């Protein structure tokens, strides 16, 4: 499968929690996985999601590179938590996602 991006959302039942920033690794086997590269092709692409206003709305993040992959790993690097004064719970890193892509012919992820 050629991976073109990822669709992310926060927690469905409580709009206060979502992953605000993340990186993605892909590969044709579990190891080694490689980071999606930035538009210069020299560093890791970091994806940022604006959670504060609409954490439960799906957000599409397009990849600069288009790798073929069977394995996808999402690495949260920053989590959002509501700043409600009466909320003293710990920050939860919640992520719902869908991998975007197209079949590349010879099988792969379906």
N, CA, C and O atoms as a GROMACS GRO file, in nm:
protein
  440
    1UNK      N    1   0.085  -0.118   0.000
    1UNK     CA    2   0.000   0.000   0.000
    1UNK      C    3   0.089   0.123   0.000
    1UNK      O    4   0.188   0.129   0.073
    2UNK      N    5   0.054   0.220  -0.080
    2UNK     CA    6   0.121   0.349  -0.077
    2UNK      C    7   0.048   0.436   0.025
    2UNK      O    8  -0.073   0.458   0.013
    3UNK      N    9   0.120   0.485   0.124
    3UNK     CA   10   0.060   0.564   0.231
    3UNK      C   11   0.073   0.712   0.195
    3UNK      O   12   0.183   0.761   0.169
    4UNK      N   13  -0.041   0.782   0.195
    4UNK     CA   14  -0.041   0.923   0.153
    4UNK      C   15  -0.068   1.020   0.267
    4UNK      O   16  -0.045   1.140   0.253
    5UNK      N   17  -0.118   0.970   0.379
    5UNK     CA   18  -0.148   1.058   0.491
    5UNK      C   19  -0.219   0.983   0.602
    5UNK      O   20  -0.229   0.860   0.600
    6UNK      N   21  -0.268   1.060   0.698
    6UNK     CA   22  -0.336   1.002   0.813
    6UNK      C   23  -0.447   1.097   0.856
    6UNK      O   24  -0.432   1.219   0.852
    7UNK      N   25  -0.558   1.039   0.898
    7UNK     CA   26  -0.672   1.114   0.949
    7UNK      C   27  -0.678   1.089   1.099
    7UNK      O   28  -0.682   0.974   1.142
    8UNK      N   29  -0.679   1.195   1.181
    8UNK     CA   30  -0.677   1.178   1.327
    8UNK      C   31  -0.793   1.251   1.392
    8UNK      O   32  -0.848   1.347   1.338
    9UNK      N   33  -0.830   1.201   1.511
    9UNK     CA   34  -0.932   1.262   1.597
    9UNK      C   35  -0.894   1.238   1.742
    9UNK      O   36  -0.815   1.149   1.773
   10UNK      N   37  -0.952   1.320   1.830
   10UNK     CA   38  -0.934   1.301   1.972
   10UNK      C   39  -1.037   1.204   2.028
   10UNK      O   40  -1.097   1.126   1.955
   11UNK      N   41  -1.057   1.211   2.159
   11UNK     CA   42  -1.149   1.122   2.229
   11UNK      C   43  -1.294   1.155   2.193
   11UNK      O   44  -1.334   1.272   2.196
   12UNK      N   45  -1.370   1.053   2.159
   12UNK     CA   46  -1.508   1.073   2.113
   12UNK      C   47  -1.602   1.120   2.222
   12UNK      O   48  -1.689   1.203   2.196
   13UNK      N   49  -1.586   1.071   2.344
   13UNK     CA   50  -1.682   1.101   2.450
   13UNK      C   51  -1.646   1.221   2.535
   13UNK      O   52  -1.731   1.272   2.608
   14UNK      N   53  -1.524   1.267   2.528
   14UNK     CA   54  -1.482   1.384   2.607
   14UNK      C   55  -1.391   1.469   2.520
   14UNK      O   56  -1.277   1.431   2.494
   15UNK      N   57  -1.440   1.582   2.474
   15UNK     CA   58  -1.368   1.662   2.376
   15UNK      C   59  -1.242   1.730   2.428
   15UNK      O   60  -1.180   1.809   2.357
   16UNK      N   61  -1.204   1.702   2.552
   16UNK     CA   62  -1.088   1.770   2.609
   16UNK      C   63  -0.954   1.708   2.570
   16UNK      O   64  -0.850   1.770   2.590
   17UNK      N   65  -0.954   1.587   2.516
   17UNK     CA   66  -0.829   1.515   2.499
   17UNK      C   67  -0.801   1.479   2.354
   17UNK      O   68  -0.889   1.428   2.284
   18UNK      N   69  -0.680   1.504   2.310
   18UNK     CA   70  -0.637   1.460   2.177
   18UNK      C   71  -0.486   1.470   2.167
   18UNK      O   72  -0.421   1.534   2.249
   19UNK      N   73  -0.430   1.406   2.065
   19UNK     CA   74  -0.288   1.418   2.035
   19UNK      C   75  -0.270   1.545   1.953
   19UNK      O   76  -0.331   1.562   1.848
   20UNK      N   77  -0.185   1.635   2.002
   20UNK     CA   78  -0.167   1.765   1.938
   20UNK      C   79  -0.052   1.765   1.838
   20UNK      O   80  -0.050   1.844   1.744
   21UNK      N   81   0.043   1.676   1.859
   21UNK     CA   82   0.159   1.670   1.770
   21UNK      C   83   0.208   1.526   1.765
   21UNK      O   84   0.210   1.457   1.867
   22UNK      N   85   0.250   1.480   1.646
   22UNK     CA   86   0.296   1.343   1.632
   22UNK      C   87   0.388   1.328   1.512
   22UNK      O   88   0.392   1.414   1.424
   23UNK      N   89   0.461   1.217   1.511
   23UNK     CA   90   0.544   1.176   1.397
   23UNK      C   91   0.499   1.038   1.355
   23UNK      O   92   0.436   0.967   1.432
   24UNK      N   93   0.532   1.000   1.232
   24UNK     CA   94   0.488   0.872   1.178
   24UNK      C   95   0.607   0.796   1.120
   24UNK      O   96   0.690   0.853   1.050
   25UNK      N   97   0.612   0.667   1.151
   25UNK     CA   98   0.711   0.577   1.092
   25UNK      C   99   0.637   0.474   1.007
   25UNK      O  100   0.526   0.434   1.041
   26UNK      N  101   0.698   0.432   0.897
   26UNK     CA  102   0.638   0.331   0.810
   26UNK      C  103   0.745   0.232   0.765
   26UNK      O  104   0.865   0.260   0.774
   27UNK      N  105   0.700   0.118   0.717
   27UNK     CA  106   0.793   0.019   0.662
   27UNK      C  107   0.719  -0.100   0.604
   27UNK      O  108   0.600  -0.118   0.627
   28UNK      N  109   0.793  -0.181   0.529
   28UNK     CA  110   0.736  -0.302   0.472
   28UNK      C  111   0.748  -0.421   0.567
   28UNK      O  112   0.687  -0.526   0.544
   29UNK      N  113   0.828  -0.405   0.674
   29UNK     CA  114   0.836  -0.504   0.781
   29UNK      C  115   0.839  -0.428   0.913
   29UNK      O  116   0.853  -0.306   0.915
   30UNK      N  117   0.826  -0.502   1.025
   30UNK     CA  118   0.820  -0.436   1.156
   30UNK      C  119   0.947  -0.358   1.189
   30UNK      O  120   0.941  -0.254   1.253
   31UNK      N  121   1.059  -0.410   1.145
   31UNK     CA  122   1.185  -0.340   1.167
   31UNK      C  123   1.269  -0.351   1.041
   31UNK      O  124   1.269  -0.458   0.981
   32UNK      N  125   1.340  -0.252   0.998
   32UNK     CA  126   1.334  -0.117   1.057
   32UNK      C  127   1.221  -0.036   0.997
   32UNK      O  128   1.184  -0.054   0.881
   33UNK      N  129   1.166   0.054   1.077
   33UNK     CA  130   1.067   0.150   1.029
   33UNK      C  131   1.139   0.284   1.009
   33UNK      O  132   1.234   0.316   1.081
   34UNK      N  133   1.094   0.361   0.913
   34UNK     CA  134   1.156   0.491   0.883
   34UNK      C  135   1.054   0.602   0.903
   34UNK      O  136   0.936   0.586   0.872
   35UNK      N  137   1.102   0.716   0.954
   35UNK     CA  138   1.014   0.831   0.972
   35UNK      C  139   0.972   0.888   0.836
   35UNK      O  140   1.050   0.886   0.741
   36UNK      N  141   0.849   0.938   0.829
   36UNK     CA  142   0.806   1.015   0.713
   36UNK      C  143   0.893   1.140   0.710
   36UNK      O  144   0.909   1.207   0.812
   37UNK      N  145   0.950   1.171   0.594
   37UNK     CA  146   1.042   1.283   0.582
   37UNK      C  147   0.968   1.415   0.557
   37UNK      O  148   0.858   1.416   0.503
   38UNK      N  149   1.032   1.527   0.597
   38UNK     CA  150   0.974   1.658   0.572
   38UNK      C  151   0.988   1.692   0.424
   38UNK      O  152   1.042   1.614   0.346
   39UNK      N  153   0.939   1.809   0.385
   39UNK     CA  154   0.939   1.843   0.243
   39UNK      C  155   1.079   1.863   0.185
   39UNK      O  156   1.094   1.864   0.063
   40UNK      N  157   1.182   1.878   0.269
   40UNK     CA  158   1.320   1.887   0.222
   40UNK      C  159   1.384   1.749   0.209
   40UNK      O  160   1.490   1.735   0.149
   41UNK      N  161   1.320   1.648   0.267
   41UNK     CA  162   1.373   1.513   0.261
   41UNK      C  163   1.492   1.489   0.352
   41UNK      O  164   1.560   1.388   0.338
   42UNK      N  165   1.517   1.580   0.446
   42UNK     CA  166   1.635   1.565   0.532
   42UNK      C  167   1.600   1.547   0.680
   42UNK      O  168   1.687   1.514   0.760
   43UNK      N  169   1.475   1.567   0.716
   43UNK     CA  170   1.435   1.553   0.856
   43UNK      C  171   1.301   1.485   0.868
   43UNK      O  172   1.234   1.458   0.768
   44UNK      N  173   1.263   1.457   0.992
   44UNK     CA  174   1.134   1.392   1.018
   44UNK      C  175   1.022   1.494   1.009
   44UNK      O  176   1.034   1.604   1.063
   45UNK      N  177   0.914   1.457   0.941
   45UNK     CA  178   0.798   1.544   0.932
   45UNK      C  179   0.719   1.533   1.062
   45UNK      O  180   0.681   1.423   1.103
   46UNK      N  181   0.694   1.647   1.126
   46UNK     CA  182   0.612   1.652   1.248
   46UNK      C  183   0.476   1.707   1.210
   46UNK      O  184   0.466   1.808   1.141
   47UNK      N  185   0.370   1.640   1.255
   47UNK     CA  186   0.234   1.679   1.224
   47UNK      C  187   0.174   1.748   1.345
   47UNK      O  188   0.186   1.698   1.457
   48UNK      N  189   0.109   1.861   1.324
   48UNK     CA  190   0.047   1.938   1.431
   48UNK      C  191  -0.103   1.946   1.407
   48UNK      O  192  -0.147   1.973   1.295
   49UNK      N  193  -0.180   1.924   1.512
   49UNK     CA  194  -0.326   1.929   1.506
   49UNK      C  195  -0.374   2.033   1.606
   49UNK      O  196  -0.331   2.032   1.721
   50UNK      N  197  -0.462   2.123   1.563
   50UNK     CA  198  -0.518   2.224   1.652
   50UNK      C  199  -0.635   2.162   1.729
   50UNK      O  200  -0.747   2.157   1.677
   51UNK      N  201  -0.610   2.116   1.850
   51UNK     CA  202  -0.711   2.045   1.929
   51UNK      C  203  -0.801   2.136   2.010
   51UNK      O  204  -0.914   2.098   2.040
   52UNK      N  205  -0.756   2.253   2.045
   52UNK     CA  206  -0.827   2.336   2.142
   52UNK      C  207  -0.970   2.367   2.102
   52UNK      O  208  -1.060   2.366   2.187
   53UNK      N  209  -0.994   2.395   1.976
   53UNK     CA  210  -1.128   2.435   1.933
   53UNK      C  211  -1.217   2.317   1.898
   53UNK      O  212  -1.335   2.317   1.933
   54UNK      N  213  -1.164   2.217   1.830
   54UNK     CA  214  -1.245   2.107   1.780
   54UNK      C  215  -1.170   1.974   1.791
   54UNK      O  216  -1.134   1.916   1.688
   55UNK      N  217  -1.146   1.924   1.912
   55UNK     CA  218  -1.068   1.801   1.926
   55UNK      C  219  -1.137   1.676   1.871
   55UNK      O  220  -1.070   1.576   1.845
   56UNK      N  221  -1.268   1.680   1.853
   56UNK     CA  222  -1.341   1.562   1.807
   56UNK      C  223  -1.366   1.565   1.656
   56UNK      O  224  -1.434   1.476   1.603
   57UNK      N  225  -1.314   1.665   1.586
   57UNK     CA  226  -1.331   1.676   1.442
   57UNK      C  227  -1.213   1.609   1.372
   57UNK      O  228  -1.098   1.635   1.409
   58UNK      N  229  -1.238   1.523   1.272
   58UNK     CA  230  -1.126   1.459   1.201
   58UNK      C  231  -1.038   1.561   1.132
   58UNK      O  232  -1.086   1.657   1.072
   59UNK      N  233  -0.906   1.538   1.140
   59UNK     CA  234  -0.808   1.626   1.076
   59UNK      C  235  -0.721   1.542   0.984
   59UNK      O  236  -0.668   1.439   1.025
   60UNK      N  237  -0.708   1.585   0.858
   60UNK     CA  238  -0.626   1.512   0.762
   60UNK      C  239  -0.486   1.572   0.757
   60UNK      O  240  -0.469   1.693   0.743
   61UNK      N  241  -0.386   1.486   0.770
   61UNK     CA  242  -0.246   1.526   0.758
   61UNK      C  243  -0.186   1.451   0.639
   61UNK      O  244  -0.177   1.328   0.641
   62UNK      N  245  -0.146   1.525   0.537
   62UNK     CA  246  -0.087   1.466   0.417
   62UNK      C  247   0.064   1.450   0.436
   62UNK      O  248   0.129   1.536   0.495
   63UNK      N  249   0.119   1.341   0.385
   63UNK     CA  250   0.263   1.317   0.393
   63UNK      C  251   0.332   1.385   0.275
   63UNK      O  252   0.278   1.388   0.165
   64UNK      N  253   0.452   1.438   0.300
   64UNK     CA  254   0.533   1.495   0.190
   64UNK      C  255   0.587   1.384   0.102
   64UNK      O  256   0.592   1.398  -0.021
   65UNK      N  257   0.627   1.273   0.164
   65UNK     CA  258   0.672   1.158   0.087
   65UNK      C  259   0.556   1.058   0.079
   65UNK      O  260   0.461   1.068   0.157
   66UNK      N  261   0.564   0.965  -0.013
   66UNK     CA  262   0.458   0.865  -0.032
   66UNK      C  263   0.517   0.725  -0.025
   66UNK      O  264   0.534   0.660  -0.128
   67UNK      N  265   0.548   0.677   0.096
   67UNK     CA  266   0.615   0.546   0.107
   67UNK      C  267   0.518   0.429   0.085
   67UNK      O  268   0.398   0.441   0.108
   68UNK      N  269   0.574   0.318   0.040
   68UNK     CA  270   0.499   0.192   0.039
   68UNK      C  271   0.516   0.134   0.178
   68UNK      O  272   0.627   0.132   0.231
   69UNK      N  273   0.407   0.087   0.239
   69UNK     CA  274   0.415   0.040   0.377
   69UNK      C  275   0.313  -0.068   0.406
   69UNK      O  276   0.202  -0.068   0.353
   70UNK      N  277   0.353  -0.158   0.493
   70UNK     CA  278   0.260  -0.255   0.549
   70UNK      C  279   0.243  -0.227   0.698
   70UNK      O  280   0.143  -0.267   0.759
   71UNK      N  281   0.340  -0.158   0.757
   71UNK     CA  282   0.337  -0.124   0.900
   71UNK      C  283   0.344   0.027   0.915
   71UNK      O  284   0.422   0.093   0.846
   72UNK      N  285   0.262   0.081   1.005
   72UNK     CA  286   0.259   0.224   1.034
   72UNK      C  287   0.261   0.242   1.185
   72UNK      O  288   0.181   0.182   1.256
   73UNK      N  289   0.354   0.323   1.234
   73UNK     CA  290   0.362   0.353   1.377
   73UNK      C  291   0.345   0.503   1.397
   73UNK      O  292   0.415   0.583   1.334
   74UNK      N  293   0.252   0.542   1.483
   74UNK     CA  294   0.228   0.682   1.516
   74UNK      C  295   0.292   0.708   1.652
   74UNK      O  296   0.263   0.638   1.749
   75UNK      N  297   0.377   0.810   1.659
   75UNK     CA  298   0.445   0.845   1.784
   75UNK      C  299   0.398   0.982   1.832
   75UNK      O  300   0.443   1.084   1.780
   76UNK      N  301   0.307   0.986   1.931
   76UNK     CA  302   0.265   1.116   1.986
   76UNK      C  303   0.384   1.186   2.051
   76UNK      O  304   0.461   1.125   2.125
   77UNK      N  305   0.399   1.316   2.023
   77UNK     CA  306   0.507   1.394   2.084
   77UNK      C  307   0.453   1.506   2.173
   77UNK      O  308   0.527   1.563   2.252
   78UNK      N  309   0.321   1.536   2.160
   78UNK     CA  310   0.260   1.637   2.245
   78UNK      C  311   0.111   1.607   2.256
   78UNK      O  312   0.045   1.583   2.155
   79UNK      N  313   0.059   1.608   2.379
   79UNK     CA  314  -0.083   1.582   2.402
   79UNK      C  315  -0.151   1.706   2.454
   79UNK      O  316  -0.092   1.784   2.529
   80UNK      N  317  -0.276   1.724   2.415
   80UNK     CA  318  -0.355   1.839   2.457
   80UNK      C  319  -0.446   1.798   2.571
   80UNK      O  320  -0.502   1.689   2.570
   81UNK      N  321  -0.461   1.886   2.669
   81UNK     CA  322  -0.557   1.865   2.776
   81UNK      C  323  -0.628   1.997   2.801
   81UNK      O  324  -0.564   2.102   2.807
   82UNK      N  325  -0.757   1.990   2.816
   82UNK     CA  326  -0.837   2.108   2.844
   82UNK      C  327  -0.783   2.179   2.968
   82UNK      O  328  -0.735   2.115   3.062
   83UNK      N  329  -0.792   2.309   2.967
   83UNK     CA  330  -0.745   2.387   3.083
   83UNK      C  331  -0.861   2.428   3.173
   83UNK      O  332  -0.858   2.536   3.233
   84UNK      N  333  -0.961   2.343   3.183
   84UNK     CA  334  -1.074   2.372   3.272
   84UNK      C  335  -1.023   2.381   3.416
   84UNK      O  336  -0.947   2.295   3.460
   85UNK      N  337  -1.064   2.484   3.490
   85UNK     CA  338  -1.015   2.501   3.627
   85UNK      C  339  -1.051   2.387   3.722
   85UNK      O  340  -0.976   2.358   3.815
   86UNK      N  341  -1.164   2.321   3.699
   86UNK     CA  342  -1.207   2.215   3.790
   86UNK      C  343  -1.158   2.077   3.748
   86UNK      O  344  -1.195   1.977   3.810
   87UNK      N  345  -1.075   2.069   3.646
   87UNK     CA  346  -1.028   1.941   3.594
   87UNK      C  347  -0.884   1.917   3.639
   87UNK      O  348  -0.790   1.975   3.584
   88UNK      N  349  -0.866   1.830   3.738
   88UNK     CA  350  -0.732   1.803   3.790
   88UNK      C  351  -0.682   1.664   3.746
   88UNK      O  352  -0.587   1.612   3.805
   89UNK      N  353  -0.744   1.606   3.645
   89UNK     CA  354  -0.700   1.475   3.597
   89UNK      C  355  -0.570   1.489   3.520
   89UNK      O  356  -0.534   1.597   3.473
   90UNK      N  357  -0.500   1.378   3.507
   90UNK     CA  358  -0.376   1.378   3.432
   90UNK      C  359  -0.406   1.391   3.282
   90UNK      O  360  -0.515   1.358   3.236
   91UNK      N  361  -0.308   1.438   3.209
   91UNK     CA  362  -0.322   1.449   3.064
   91UNK      C  363  -0.335   1.311   3.003
   91UNK      O  364  -0.256   1.221   3.032
   92UNK      N  365  -0.435   1.294   2.917
   92UNK     CA  366  -0.453   1.170   2.844
   92UNK      C  367  -0.413   1.193   2.699
   92UNK      O  368  -0.450   1.294   2.639
   93UNK      N  369  -0.339   1.101   2.645
   93UNK     CA  370  -0.298   1.109   2.506
   93UNK      C  371  -0.389   1.014   2.428
   93UNK      O  372  -0.364   0.894   2.421
   94UNK      N  373  -0.496   1.070   2.369
   94UNK     CA  374  -0.598   0.989   2.302
   94UNK      C  375  -0.594   1.015   2.152
   94UNK      O  376  -0.589   1.130   2.109
   95UNK      N  377  -0.596   0.907   2.074
   95UNK     CA  378  -0.589   0.922   1.929
   95UNK      C  379  -0.673   0.816   1.861
   95UNK      O  380  -0.655   0.697   1.885
   96UNK      N  381  -0.764   0.860   1.776
   96UNK     CA  382  -0.832   0.770   1.682
   96UNK      C  383  -0.775   0.807   1.546
   96UNK      O  384  -0.752   0.924   1.519
   97UNK      N  385  -0.752   0.707   1.461
   97UNK     CA  386  -0.688   0.739   1.334
   97UNK      C  387  -0.732   0.647   1.223
   97UNK      O  388  -0.786   0.538   1.246
   98UNK      N  389  -0.708   0.693   1.101
   98UNK     CA  390  -0.727   0.613   0.981
   98UNK      C  391  -0.610   0.642   0.890
   98UNK      O  392  -0.576   0.758   0.867
   99UNK      N  393  -0.547   0.537   0.838
   99UNK     CA  394  -0.436   0.552   0.746
   99UNK      C  395  -0.494   0.573   0.607
   99UNK      O  396  -0.583   0.500   0.564
  100UNK      N  397  -0.442   0.674   0.536
  100UNK     CA  398  -0.489   0.708   0.401
  100UNK      C  399  -0.388   0.656   0.300
  100UNK      O  400  -0.267   0.666   0.320
  101UNK      N  401  -0.438   0.602   0.191
  101UNK     CA  402  -0.347   0.552   0.088
  101UNK      C  403  -0.422   0.484  -0.022
  101UNK      O  404  -0.544   0.489  -0.032
  102UNK      N  405  -0.344   0.419  -0.106
  102UNK     CA  406  -0.403   0.345  -0.218
  102UNK      C  407  -0.327   0.216  -0.237
  102UNK      O  408  -0.208   0.208  -0.207
  103UNK      N  409  -0.396   0.117  -0.288
  103UNK     CA  410  -0.334  -0.012  -0.313
  103UNK      C  411  -0.236   0.002  -0.428
  103UNK      O  412  -0.266   0.068  -0.528
  104UNK      N  413  -0.119  -0.059  -0.413
  104UNK     CA  414  -0.016  -0.044  -0.514
  104UNK      C  415  -0.003  -0.165  -0.605
  104UNK      O  416   0.103  -0.184  -0.665
  105UNK      N  417  -0.104  -0.244  -0.618
  105UNK     CA  418  -0.096  -0.355  -0.711
  105UNK      C  419  -0.071  -0.488  -0.646
  105UNK      O  420  -0.162  -0.570  -0.640
  106UNK      N  421   0.048  -0.513  -0.596
  106UNK     CA  422   0.086  -0.646  -0.549
  106UNK      C  423   0.043  -0.680  -0.408
  106UNK      O  424   0.125  -0.729  -0.330
  107UNK      N  425  -0.081  -0.658  -0.373
  107UNK     CA  426  -0.129  -0.694  -0.239
  107UNK      C  427  -0.106  -0.581  -0.142
  107UNK      O  428  -0.126  -0.465  -0.177
  108UNK      N  429  -0.064  -0.613  -0.020
  108UNK     CA  430  -0.039  -0.512   0.082
  108UNK      C  431  -0.156  -0.503   0.177
  108UNK      O  432  -0.238  -0.595   0.185
  109UNK      N  433  -0.162  -0.394   0.247
  109UNK     CA  434  -0.266  -0.372   0.347
  109UNK      C  435  -0.395  -0.340   0.275
  109UNK      O  436  -0.396  -0.263   0.180
  110UNK      N  437  -0.506  -0.399   0.320
  110UNK     CA  438  -0.632  -0.376   0.251
  110UNK      C  439  -0.735  -0.310   0.330
  110UNK      O  440  -0.845  -0.286   0.280
   0.00000   0.00000   0.00000
